[in-house]
């Protein structure tokens, strides 16, 4: 286990699913963790007898993103790592989806990470720090019903590379491309078989767990990755078996 004792971490959308697993991993590694979201969880992320601090914020609003970063820095006395995890979207038909829907999806998946990263940079540029953006395979391979989401996530990947160029060497900025991740919220969308058919299309033979993403965050935030910036690390089990292969094999 990498030791993050004495380091402070802020995780957006850190109260459930992937974000909660990331928070628990950093807590178990000794970090002081602050999580933010629009509503407080029944129980904050907890690990190794320690709990995360919750801050209410809708990071789609620049002023609330700034407030969340400020609260984390004040609570911990420093800020070393920010994980932009908040994101997502329901499927929507691009031909009929409302402009309001598109605005919200782009704000959550692209603008919010920018606002949070910008606020974090102001506190990291002297002492150094790490920003990790949680992206999606949709940025590389869009699926039907994900036009706005895919465009926003592609923008997040480009943003990561741009910020890495501008902010090196003091602040490292990296991106994780997640594939299908088995979370409680996503499980109903994987079919009545519990996702077995979906898993059969992944070279690793299973969907990712939130802990798979959390482990990659620990690596990117650690000194083991001190020369890694502007990177896109794929946590998707090898992607998906090509459709032509599936259609033609016996």
C-alpha positions, -999 to 999 in steps of 0.1 A, spaced: 0 0 0 13 34 -9 16 58 21 -2 91 17 0 101 54 1 139 57 -14 144 22 -47 160 15 -71 147 -12 -103 162 -27 -126 139 -46 -157 152 -65 -186 129 -65 -169 110 -38 -199 97 -18 -208 67 -38 -198 43 -66 -163 49 -80 -158 81 -61 -165 64 -28 -140 36 -36 -114 62 -44 -120 80 -12 -118 48 8 -85 38 -9 -69 71 -1 -82 69 35 -67 34 39 -34 48 26 -33 75 53 -45 106 34 -68 132 48 -98 130 24 -126 155 16 -154 145 -7 -180 167 -23 -214 162 -38 -248 179 -41 -262 160 -11 -247 145 20 -244 107 22 -260 88 50 -225 77 59 -192 93 47 -165 70 31 -146 53 59 -115 31 60 -89 21 85 -110 37 113 -109 71 95 -136 90 77 -138 115 49 -151 150 54 -181 159 33 -186 193 16 -218 202 -2 -211 216 -37 -225 215 -72 -192 217 -91 -210 226 -123 -211 261 -109 -176 278 -109 -182 295 -75 -192 263 -58 -162 244 -73 -139 271 -59 -157 269 -26 -152 231 -24 -115 234 -32 -111 262 -7 -129 242 20 -107 211 14 -75 232 16 -87 249 48 -99 217 64 -66 199 58 -42 228 58 -30 218 23 -41 203 -9 -21 176 -27 -44 157 -49 -77 164 -67 -97 136 -84 -124 149 -108 -147 119 -105 -182 136 -107 -198 128 -141 -221 106 -160 -253 108 -181 -284 89 -190 -288 78 -226 -305 103 -248 -315 105 -285 -292 131 -301 -320 140 -326 -345 150 -300 -326 158 -268 -332 192 -253 -305 219 -252 -310 221 -215 -300 185 -212 -269 190 -233 -258 220 -213 -261 201 -181 -241 170 -194 -213 192 -208 -212 212 -176 -209 181 -154 -184 162 -175 -162 189 -189 -167 224 -173 -169 212 -137 -135 194 -140 -120 226 -155 -134 247 -127 -121 224 -100 -87 220 -116 -83 257 -120 -91 264 -84 -68 236 -73 -39 249 -94 -40 282 -75 -32 262 -43 -8 237 -59 14 258 -82 39 265 -55 41 233 -34 31 210 -63 2 186 -67 -17 162 -88 -50 164 -107 -66 131 -119 -96 133 -143 -119 102 -145 -129 98 -181 -147 72 -201 -142 48 -230 -170 68 -246 -144 95 -254 -127 70 -277 -156 48 -288 -190 65 -285 -221 43 -281 -257 52 -294 -274 76 -270 -243 92 -257 -235 120 -281 -233 149 -255 -216 127 -230 -191 113 -254 -183 148 -267 -178 161 -232 -156 132 -222 -135 136 -253 -131 172 -243 -120 161 -208 -92 141 -223 -81 170 -244 -83 193 -214 -61 169 -194 -34 171 -220 -36 208 -224 -34 214 -186 -5 190 -183 14 210 -209 7 243 -192 11 233 -156 42 211 -157 64 206 -138 47 217 -105 13 202 -111 8 168 -129 -25 162 -147 -35 128 -158 -66 110 -172 -81 75 -166 -102 60 -193 -127 38 -175 -146 10 -193 -176 -8 -179 -175 -5 -141 -198 -26 -119 -214 -2 -95 -247 -5 -76 -262 23 -97 -251 8 -130 -260 -28 -123 -296 -27 -137 -283 -16 -171 -262 -47 -175 -291 -71 -181 -311 -98 -164 -280 -121 -164 -262 -99 -140 -238 -87 -167 -225 -121 -178 -231 -115 -215 -215 -81 -212 -185 -95 -194 -180 -121 -221 -171 -93 -245 -143 -79 -223 -109 -96 -229 -103 -98 -191 -135 -117 -187 -151 -93 -162 -162 -58 -157 -141 -34 -137 -148 -29 -100 -146 6 -84 -114 -6 -67 -97 -11 -100 -101 26 -107 -91 35 -72 -59 16 -74 -49 35 -105 -56 68 -88 -33 58 -60 -5 51 -85 -10 84 -104 -11 104 -72 20 88 -58 57 95 -63 59 63 -84 43 84 -111 64 115 -105 73 116 -142 38 108 -155 18 138 -167 -6 142 -197 -11 104 -197 -43 85 -205 -44 52 -186 -70 27 -198 -87 8 -171 -111 -11 -193 -99 -47 -192 -86 -46 -228 -116 -29 -243 -142 -50 -260 -139 -79 -284 -145 -66 -320 -181 -70 -331 -170 -88 -364 -153 -114 -343 -183 -120 -321 -206 -122 -351 -185 -147 -371 -171 -170 -345 -187 -204 -340 
